[in-house]
Each structure stands twice: as structure tokens, then as C-alpha cells.
Amino acid sequence: DDAPIGGAVPRPGVLRALHAIVGHRGPVYCCCFAADGSRVVTGSWDRRVRVWDADSGERLRVFDEHADAVLSASPGPGTLVVTASWANEALVWDVATGDVLVALRSHGAAVNGVAWSSDGRRVVTASEDRTAKVWDAETCEQKCVLKASGDRATGLAWHPRQLTVAVGTADGNATLWDVAAACSGDAMETDGKAPAGTLLHTFRGHRARLGNVEFHPCLLYTSP
């Protein structure tokens, strides 16, 4: 008999909303906390990035530097955040000052996803142009190119302790890449272009677009 002692039946917890964050004029495609936890960053179809106080829900800043819908956001060191847009670009912001520090522009189509490495030194972007690219977050230098699995790159994640990137694609596959050599400068360039990462594995099984990939300490999670 698995009944609780005393006959009491446990009730599921009820989540209480702390704030309703309202202000965008279109669907909100992404949100994240700044690394210090003090601010929430949202990105929308309305082309704007909005920054909110995490404690009060008050709107602090509105960024309108993107020329098209904002599709993805990822926190970096301190008050830095990187956002990606349909306008083929990713921008690194300081959400405390409102300044754009770095613009990452070389994709030939919309940038669907963006992620900051755990050491804060690199950013990876995933694009409709069927590539993912690794960048130096300070200099905007393109460190390497990952040619997905033949379809649009839709989601990605950094390994929490290694220079390894997982990329999800629109055909339902995920690929795992070692980018350590490229990031250290030991990889060879081809025709003057950034070197390619080393493909480690290809994971197949989903029957639709992969919108999200995440690392667990021992596993890689994927979801539509």
C-alpha cells in the first residue's frame, strides 16, 4: 500500500505568478535572465529587446537596434546579453547601459538561435543558412563554421565544461561538434575562411524541426 502515513493525500504545488510582463506589440519569441539575476530580457516579433527589473517587473530599457524580429537571447558575463534576429545578425548588449558592444554579421539568412559559452569568451549562432558559427565575443572574430546536417540550424547549446557545441536542425537531427582546435587557433583555414569544427556525432530520430537542445551532465536533450 503506497498511501501516505495518516491518510493525508499530497496536493500538487500551485505556482503563483510574480509579475505579468506586458509591453511588446507582437509574439514574444525569447526571454532570459541576465547572469546576475537582476534583470529579465525579452525579444519579440516587434523587433525590440526589452529589459525588465526581475524583482518589481518594471520596464528598464527598450532596445530597437534589430531590423527584424528577435528570435533568441542568451545571457553572458555580468550584465551582457546576446540576441539574435531575423535580420541575419546577433548583437551583444550591455543591459545596464543600453550599449551595443558587438555586432555579429556574416550569416546569409535569419539567425534562429544564439548561446554564450560558460566561460563567457565565445558565442555560437544558428542560422537558416544551414550553418552555425562560433565567434569571439570580444573581437567579433569568426572562429569556426559548423555545417549542420544539411538543413537549417534551429537550436544549439554549449557543453557546460568543454568546447563542444550541439546543433539542432529543421530536419529533426542534432549534431555534436568539437570546436576546441578552432577556438585555440590550431585549426587550419580553408581558402581564407574560418576553419570547420570536428563533427563527433549525428543524432537522428525526431520527425520534425528541433527547436531546442540542452546538455545534461551526462546526456544531451532534444525537443521540437
C-alpha positions in Angstrom: 0.0 0.0 0.0 1.5 3.3 -1.1 -0.9 5.5 0.8 0.7 8.3 2.9 1.0 7.7 6.6 -2.0 9.2 8.4 -4.1 9.0 5.2 -3.2 12.5 4.0 -3.2 12.9 0.2 -0.4 15.2 -1.0 -1.6 18.1 -3.2 0.4 19.3 -6.2 2.1 22.6 -5.7 0.5 25.8 -7.1 2.7 28.2 -8.9 1.9 31.9 -8.3 2.9 34.5 -10.9 5.1 37.2 -9.5 4.7 39.6 -12.4 2.9 40.0 -15.7 5.4 41.5 -18.1 3.4 43.4 -20.7 4.7 45.8 -23.4 5.6 44.0 -26.6 3.5 44.6 -29.7 3.8 41.1 -31.1 4.6 37.5 -30.0 7.5 37.2 -27.5 9.9 34.6 -29.0 12.6 34.5 -26.3 13.4 35.5 -22.8 16.3 35.0 -20.3 17.7 36.3 -17.1 20.8 38.4 -17.1 23.6 36.3 -15.5 23.4 38.4 -12.3 19.7 37.6 -11.9 18.6 41.2 -11.6 17.0 41.7 -15.0 14.8 39.8 -17.4 15.4 40.2 -21.1 12.6 39.6 -23.7 12.7 39.6 -27.5 9.8 39.9 -29.8 8.4 39.9 -33.3 8.1 43.7 -32.8 11.9 43.9 -33.4 12.5 45.2 -29.9 14.5 43.9 -26.9 13.1 44.9 -23.6 14.8 44.8 -20.2 12.8 44.4 -17.0 13.6 44.5 -13.3 13.3 40.9 -12.1 12.1 42.0 -8.6 9.5 44.6 -9.5 8.6 43.8 -13.1 9.3 47.4 -14.0 10.5 48.1 -17.6 14.0 49.4 -17.5 15.1 49.7 -21.1 13.9 49.2 -24.7 16.5 48.4 -27.5 15.4 48.8 -31.1 18.7 48.2 -32.9 17.5 45.0 -34.6 16.0 45.5 -38.0 13.6 42.5 -37.8 12.1 40.0 -35.3 14.2 39.0 -32.3 14.3 35.2 -32.2 16.7 34.2 -29.4 18.5 35.6 -26.4 21.3 34.2 -24.1 23.0 35.7 -21.0 26.7 36.4 -20.9 29.1 37.6 -18.2 27.7 40.1 -15.7 25.1 42.4 -17.5 25.9 41.3 -21.0 23.3 39.6 -23.2 23.4 38.4 -26.9 20.2 38.5 -29.0 19.7 37.0 -32.5 17.2 38.2 -35.1 15.6 37.5 -38.5 17.8 40.3 -39.9 20.8 37.8 -40.2 22.6 39.2 -37.2 23.3 38.8 -33.5 24.0 41.7 -31.2 25.9 41.8 -27.8 24.3 44.3 -25.4 25.2 45.7 -22.0 21.7 45.7 -20.5 22.9 48.1 -17.7 23.9 50.8 -20.1 21.9 50.1 -23.2 25.1 50.0 -25.4 25.6 47.6 -28.3 29.1 46.3 -27.8 29.5 43.8 -30.7 27.6 43.1 -33.9 28.0 39.6 -35.3 27.1 39.7 -39.0 28.1 37.2 -41.7 25.1 34.8 -41.8 23.2 34.7 -45.1 19.8 34.3 -43.5 17.9 34.6 -40.2 19.7 33.7 -37.0 17.4 31.3 -35.2 19.4 30.7 -32.1 22.3 32.0 -30.0 24.2 30.8 -27.0 27.0 32.1 -24.8 29.8 29.7 -23.7 30.1 29.1 -19.9 33.5 30.9 -19.8 31.9 34.0 -21.4 34.5 34.2 -24.2 32.6 32.8 -27.1 29.2 33.0 -28.7 27.7 30.4 -31.1 24.9 31.3 -33.6 22.5 29.0 -35.6 21.0 30.2 -38.9 18.6 29.5 -41.6 21.6 29.5 -44.0 22.3 25.9 -42.7 25.4 26.8 -40.7 26.2 27.5 -37.1 29.2 29.8 -36.3 31.4 30.3 -33.3 32.6 33.8 -32.5 35.0 35.5 -30.2 32.6 37.6 -28.0 35.0 40.5 -27.6 36.6 40.9 -31.0 33.7 39.5 -33.2 36.2 37.3 -34.9 34.6 34.3 -36.5 36.4 31.2 -35.1 34.8 28.4 -37.0 31.8 27.3 -39.1 29.7 24.2 -38.4 27.7 23.0 -41.4 24.8 21.5 -39.6 23.3 18.3 -41.1 22.2 19.7 -44.5 19.2 21.6 -43.2 18.5 24.9 -41.4 20.2 25.3 -38.0 17.4 25.9 -35.5 18.7 25.4 -32.0 22.0 25.0 -30.2 23.8 24.6 -26.8 27.3 24.7 -25.4 28.6 21.9 -23.2 29.0 23.4 -19.7 32.6 22.3 -19.3 34.0 21.6 -22.8 34.4 23.4 -26.1 31.7 21.3 -27.6 28.6 22.5 -29.3 25.3 20.7 -30.1 23.3 22.0 -33.1 19.7 21.1 -33.8 18.3 21.3 -37.4 15.0 21.6 -39.2 15.1 18.0 -40.4 14.9 16.7 -36.9 18.6 15.8 -36.4 21.2 17.1 -34.0 24.9 17.2 -34.4 27.7 17.3 -31.8 30.9 19.3 -32.6 34.3 19.7 -31.1 35.4 23.3 -31.6 38.4 23.3 -29.3 41.1 23.4 -32.0 39.3 26.1 -34.0 38.9 28.3 -30.9 42.5 27.9 -29.9 43.8 28.8 -33.4 45.2 25.4 -34.1 42.8 24.5 -36.9 43.6 25.4 -40.5 41.7 27.9 -42.5 40.3 26.9 -45.9 40.5 29.5 -48.7 40.9 32.3 -46.2 37.7 31.3 -44.4 37.2 30.3 -40.8 38.0 26.6 -40.1 35.4 24.0 -39.6 34.7 22.2 -36.3 35.1 18.5 -35.9 31.9 16.5 -36.2 31.7 14.0 -33.3 28.2 12.5 -33.6 24.9 12.9 -35.5 21.7 12.1 -33.6 18.7 11.0 -35.6 15.2 10.1 -34.5 12.9 13.2 -34.4 10.4 13.6 -37.2 10.1 17.4 -37.1 12.2 20.5 -36.6 14.3 20.6 -33.5 13.7 23.8 -31.7 15.8 23.1 -28.6 18.9 21.2 -27.5 20.3 21.2 -24.0 23.1 19.4 -22.2 22.7 17.4 -19.0 25.9 16.5 -17.1 25.8 13.1 -18.8 23.1 13.5 -21.5 22.0 15.6 -24.5 18.3 16.6 -24.5 16.5 17.5 -27.7 12.9 18.7 -28.2 10.8 20.1 -31.0 
